[in-house]
Structure formats: C-alpha cells, structure tokens
C-alpha cells in the first residue's frame, strides 16, 4: 500500500510544479522513514525523484544533498539507482556538481562492481568537458574525504584515480599551491598526510618545486610524520630525474630542509608529549593534595566537635 501510494503521489507531482514543491517535504520524509527492509520503496522513490528533478529542477535543487545521501544506503539496489539518477542529472546539467560529489567519489570503492564502474564512467565523462570540473572540485573532494575519516587505502585509491585526470601543466601547478594552503586548516596529522599524498601524485615541474619551497612554512610542522615525509621525499626523487643543472642546488637545499624539519619536528612532538604527561601528573598530584587537605579539615572539625561535647 505504501509503495503504491508513494508512486501515485510522485506521478501527481510530475504534473504540477506547485503541487510538486508543496509535497516534496512529505516525499523525502517518507523516504527517510521507509522501513529498512522495504528496499523496493526506497529504490522506486529515488527513481521518481530523478524524474521530478528533470521535470522541475529548481524545486528539487534544495533537496539535492538528500538525494546524494542515498548513495550511503545499506541496500546495493538503492545505491545503484541513486547513482544512476545523479549521473543522468549531472551529465544533462540538471544538477550542479558541488561539494557532495565526494559521495560519488566514495562509490569508486563500493563493494558492488556495477556501482564502481558507473562512478568511473561519470568521472570519465566529466573529464572530457572543456572546463574540466574535476580540477575545480578536487580540493574540496580531498578535504571532505579526509574529514570524513575515509580509510587510508580507500582515500589513496580514489585520489590516485581522480588526480590522473589532471593533465594540464598549469592545473598541476595550481593544485600544488591550493593543497599547500590547506595544511594550516587541517585538524589532524592524518589529514595533512592525505594532502601530502595528493601533492606527491601530481606531475611536478620546476615551478611546482619553487612553490613547494616558497610555501615550506605551511607544512614544515607536519614533516615529523612518516607518511608526510615519505610523500615529499618521493617528490624529491622524481624531481632529480628532470631537474636542470642550475636548479639542482635549490632542490638539494629543499631536500635538506625536509630532512632537518623531519628530525626536529619529531623531537618537538616527543618534547610536547613529555610536557603534556608532566602536566597531567601535576594536575593529578594537585587533586590528591586538595583531597587530603579537605579530608584533614573534616577530621579536624570532627575532633573539635567531640572535644566540645566532652
């Protein structure tokens, strides 16, 4: 009954823009509250939403993030239908490719082969467009995937695939700079390691090396981490194969700075950890002393009361 009534509502919504806009909240509520075992209801609703988005794009646009959320459904069928709908809408310019595209990037590591292939197809088609939207989306994809706590192997596989679409030299140079400027905004060393990995996958040239050297202060404090250091060290190794003789000294100086801050950075981390432990111990000691003082005060007052009674 629920499936039939939902389908009937969707057909009516396709007729009128006003009716569609009025009942969209109801439709999304029904989708969110659909029983977990009712895969057919969720899958059919997602398809209907695709029809509505094609028919009345302006009305459905505010709800786009909730369509993207269906890519995380437990049902393979629902995820596949959601990706089919989004692929159709994106490639027909009915939905703007925004930050939520990171949800599609995660589909590149889905357990279902058809979903992985469909996600690859979408990104391949996007890469063929003259404005290459993948380039514009990459910094946000990197940040979102990293902040979502994506597994290390999944993150690296996804980014290795996507960064392969960056062919133009100028785009590689700009991405190096953009990613470097994101280091201070990271909340954890794992996020910095993700950024360093992405930079290492780009095609580095002499301008990129100069940029990395000029922006050294933005990432130097992360070089104590083994993954971060390895990523930058791999850039040095690749650069040695094409560097011009007049640039060789600059590369060697940058390599020396990387090694130096890798060692001093670890010393600072160890010192900071030691200081934090000492601070915790001091706080515990102060708490114990305060407890003892309170107890002593209590016992002293009790003794005074007993003496007065005597």
C-alpha positions in Angstrom: 0.0 0.0 0.0 2.8 2.4 0.9 4.6 1.6 -2.3 1.5 2.2 -4.4 0.5 5.4 -2.6 4.1 6.8 -2.9 4.2 6.1 -6.6 0.8 7.7 -7.1 1.9 10.8 -5.3 5.1 11.0 -7.4 3.0 10.8 -10.6 0.8 13.6 -9.5 3.8 15.7 -8.5 5.1 15.4 -12.1 2.0 17.2 -13.4 2.2 20.4 -11.4 5.2 22.5 -10.2 3.3 24.0 -7.3 2.0 20.6 -6.2 5.5 19.1 -6.5 7.0 21.9 -4.4 4.3 21.6 -1.8 4.7 17.8 -1.4 8.5 17.4 -1.7 9.0 17.6 2.1 6.4 14.8 2.5 8.1 12.6 -0.1 11.6 13.0 1.5 10.1 12.3 4.9 8.6 9.1 3.5 12.0 8.1 2.0 13.8 8.8 5.3 11.2 6.8 7.3 10.9 3.9 4.9 11.4 0.6 6.7 14.9 -0.7 6.3 13.6 -4.0 4.8 11.5 -2.1 2.2 14.2 -1.8 -0.5 11.7 -1.5 -3.3 10.0 1.6 -1.8 13.3 3.4 -1.4 14.6 2.4 -4.8 11.4 3.4 -6.6 11.3 6.7 -4.7 14.8 7.6 -5.7 14.0 6.9 -9.4 10.9 9.1 -9.0 13.0 11.9 -7.5 15.1 11.7 -10.6 12.1 12.3 -12.8 10.9 15.2 -10.6 14.4 16.8 -10.7 14.4 16.5 -14.5 10.9 18.0 -14.7 11.2 20.7 -12.0 14.9 21.2 -11.4 14.5 24.4 -9.4 12.0 22.9 -7.0 14.2 19.8 -6.3 17.5 21.6 -6.2 17.4 22.5 -2.5 16.9 18.7 -1.7 19.9 17.6 -3.8 22.1 16.7 -0.7 19.3 14.3 0.4 19.5 12.5 -2.9 23.3 12.2 -2.6 22.7 10.7 0.9 21.0 7.7 -0.8 24.5 6.7 -2.0 25.1 5.6 1.5 22.0 3.4 1.8 22.6 -0.1 3.1 20.9 -1.6 0.0 23.0 -2.1 -3.1 19.9 -1.6 -5.2 19.1 1.8 -3.7 22.7 3.0 -4.0 22.9 1.8 -7.7 19.6 3.6 -8.5 20.7 6.8 -6.7 24.0 6.8 -8.7 22.1 6.2 -11.9 19.8 9.1 -11.2 22.6 11.5 -10.2 24.8 10.5 -13.2 21.8 11.2 -15.5 21.1 14.6 -13.9 24.8 15.7 -13.7 25.6 14.8 -17.3 22.5 16.6 -18.5 23.3 19.7 -16.5 20.1 19.3 -14.4 22.1 19.2 -11.2 25.2 21.3 -10.5 28.3 19.3 -9.5 29.0 20.6 -6.0 30.8 19.5 -2.9 28.6 16.5 -2.4 30.4 14.9 -5.4 32.7 13.4 -2.7 29.8 11.0 -2.1 30.1 9.8 -5.7 33.9 9.6 -5.3 33.3 7.1 -2.4 31.4 5.0 -4.9 34.7 4.2 -6.6 35.3 1.9 -3.6 31.8 0.4 -3.3 31.5 -3.3 -2.8 29.3 -3.6 -5.9 31.3 -3.7 -9.2 28.5 -2.1 -11.2 28.4 0.9 -8.8 32.2 1.3 -9.1 32.1 1.1 -12.9 29.3 3.7 -13.0 31.2 6.1 -10.8 34.3 5.7 -13.1 32.1 6.4 -16.1 30.7 9.6 -14.6 34.2 11.0 -13.8 35.5 10.0 -17.2 32.7 11.9 -18.9 33.2 14.9 -16.7 36.9 14.9 -17.5 36.1 15.3 -21.2 34.3 18.6 -20.7 36.2 21.7 -21.7 36.1 23.3 -18.3 37.2 20.0 -16.6 35.1 20.3 -13.5 37.2 17.6 -11.8 40.0 20.1 -11.4 37.8 22.6 -9.7 36.2 20.0 -7.4 39.4 18.2 -6.3 40.5 20.4 -3.4 37.0 20.1 -1.8 36.9 16.3 -2.5 40.3 15.9 -0.8 39.2 17.9 2.3 35.8 16.2 2.6 37.1 12.7 2.2 39.8 13.4 4.7 37.4 14.9 7.2 35.0 12.0 6.8 37.7 9.7 8.1 37.9 7.7 4.9 40.1 4.6 5.2 43.7 5.3 4.2 43.7 2.7 1.3 40.3 3.9 0.1 41.3 7.5 0.1 44.6 6.8 -1.8 42.9 4.7 -4.4 40.2 7.3 -5.0 42.6 10.2 -5.2 45.1 8.3 -7.4 42.2 7.7 -9.9 40.9 11.3 -9.8 44.3 13.0 -9.9 45.0 11.1 -13.1 42.6 13.4 -14.9 44.8 16.4 -14.3 46.8 16.6 -17.5 47.5 20.3 -18.0 50.7 21.6 -16.5 49.2 24.8 -15.3 46.4 22.9 -13.4 49.0 20.7 -11.7 50.9 23.9 -10.6 47.8 25.5 -9.3 46.7 22.4 -7.4 50.1 22.1 -5.7 49.6 25.7 -4.4 46.0 25.2 -3.4 46.7 22.0 -1.5 49.7 23.5 0.3 47.4 26.4 1.6 45.1 23.8 3.1 47.7 22.4 5.6 47.1 25.0 8.3 43.4 24.3 8.2 43.8 20.5 9.0 42.7 19.3 12.3 44.8 16.1 12.4 48.1 14.8 11.2 46.2 12.2 9.1 44.6 15.0 7.1 48.0 16.5 6.5 49.3 13.1 5.4 46.3 12.9 2.9 47.2 16.3 1.4 50.9 15.4 1.1 50.0 12.2 -0.7 47.8 14.1 -3.2 50.6 16.6 -3.9 53.0 13.7 -4.5 50.7 12.2 -7.1 50.7 15.4 -9.2 53.1 16.0 -12.1 55.7 18.2 -10.6 57.8 20.6 -12.6 60.2 23.4 -11.7 57.5 25.9 -11.0 55.8 23.5 -8.6 59.1 22.9 -6.9 59.6 26.6 -6.4 56.1 26.8 -5.0 56.8 24.0 -2.6 59.9 25.7 -1.4 58.3 29.1 -1.0 55.4 27.6 1.0 57.6 25.4 3.1 56.3 27.1 6.4 52.8 25.8 5.7 53.7 22.1 6.0 57.0 22.0 7.8 55.4 21.2 11.2 53.9 18.0 9.7 57.2 16.6 8.4 57.8 14.6 11.6 55.0 12.2 10.4 56.4 9.3 8.4 53.7 9.4 5.7 54.0 13.1 5.2 57.8 13.0 4.9 57.7 10.0 2.5 55.3 11.9 0.2 57.6 14.9 0.0 60.7 12.7 -0.3 59.1 10.9 -3.3 58.7 14.3 -5.0 62.4 15.0 -4.5 63.2 11.6 -6.1 61.1 12.3 -9.1 62.5 15.8 -9.4 66.1 14.6 -9.6 65.2 12.8 -12.9 64.3 16.0 -14.7 65.9 18.9 -12.8 68.1 21.3 -14.7 71.7 21.7 -13.5 71.1 25.3 -12.5 68.1 24.2 -10.3 70.0 21.3 -8.7 71.3 23.3 -5.8 67.9 24.6 -4.9 66.5 21.1 -4.9 69.3 19.9 -2.6 68.6 22.7 -0.2 64.9 21.9 -0.1 65.7 18.2 0.5 68.0 19.2 3.4 65.2 21.4 4.9 62.8 18.5 4.6 65.2 16.1 6.5 66.1 18.7 9.1 62.5 19.5 10.0 61.6 15.9 9.9 64.0 15.2 12.7 63.5 18.4 14.7 59.7 18.1 14.3 59.8 14.6 15.9 61.9 16.0 18.8 59.3 18.7 19.3 56.5 16.2 19.3 58.3 14.0 21.8 59.0 17.0 24.0 55.4 18.1 23.7 54.2 14.7 24.7 56.5 14.6 27.6 55.4 18.1 28.8 51.7 17.0 28.4 52.3 14.0 30.6 54.1 16.0 33.2 51.2 18.5 33.2 48.7 15.6 33.7 50.8 14.2 36.5 51.0 17.6 38.2 47.2 18.0 37.9 46.6 14.6 39.5 49.1 15.4 42.3 47.3 18.8 42.9 44.0 17.0 43.0 45.3 14.4 45.5 46.7 17.2 47.7 43.4 19.1 47.6 41.5 15.9 48.6 43.9 15.3 51.5 43.5 18.9 52.7 39.7 18.6 52.6 39.8 15.3 54.5 42.2 16.8 57.1 39.9 19.8 57.6 36.9 17.5 58.0 38.7 15.3 60.6 40.0 18.3 62.5 36.5 19.8 62.7 35.1 16.4 63.9 37.7 16.2 66.6 36.8 19.7 67.8 33.1 18.8 68.0 33.9 15.7 70.1 36.1 17.7 72.5 33.3 20.3 73.0 30.8 17.5 73.8 33.2 16.1 76.4 
